[in-house]
Amino acid sequence: MIAADDARRQALHGLAGPLRGQGYAVAVESHHLTVTDDEGRRVEVWAQKRASDGGRLWFVRAGGFPICEADRPMDAIVAVKGALAEGGDR
């Protein structure tokens, strides 16, 4: 069994790699990452357990806004890119 902190880090690094591959700057720190586009817009994403989903790991945005389950990184990438297009975190 993977420790909770390790699972969070693995999920974030699994999200960071494809985002970097698409040309975004990504910084991973402990339990969250920051994605920045070439215009300086940024979005922060955390990996957190969600009590309402039986403690499953989810990607969430600032304020705990849920994105998707952490085992669906492509869905998270679509959400992050959409958030960047809308101006990012303010």
C-alpha positions, -999 to +999 in steps of 0.1 A: +000+000+000+013+035-009+015+060+019-010+089+016+017+115+011+035+093-015+002+088-034-004+126-034+031+133-048+028+105-074-005+119-086+009+154-089+040+143-107+018+122-130-001+154-138+030+176-141+048+155-167+021+158-195+016+195-187+053+201-191+052+181-224+026+205-237+048+235-230+036+247-196+059+256-167+050+234-138+064+236-102+056+208-078+058+215-041+049+190-015+012+185-020+004+209-048+016+221-082+015+254-100+010+255-137+019+287-156+014+295-193+035+316-216+013+347-208+019+344-170-015+330-161-013+304-134-035+277-118-027+258-086-038+222-081-037+201-050-041+164-045-064+157-016-085+129-002-122+136-007-144+124+022-175+125+001-159+100-023-148+074+003-114+091+008-104+087-028-076+110-040-088+140-061-073+169-079-087+202-065-082+238-073-079+268-049-106+268-023-110+230-025-130+232-058-129+196-071-115+189-106-116+151-109-103+119-094-065+117-093-066+086-114-079+107-144-050+130-151-061+138-187-094+151-174-074+173-150-053+186-178-083+196-198-097+214-167-064+232-160-060+243-196-096+256-195-089+275-163-058+291-179-078+301-209-103+318-186-075+338-169-062+314-143-064+318-105-070+353-094 
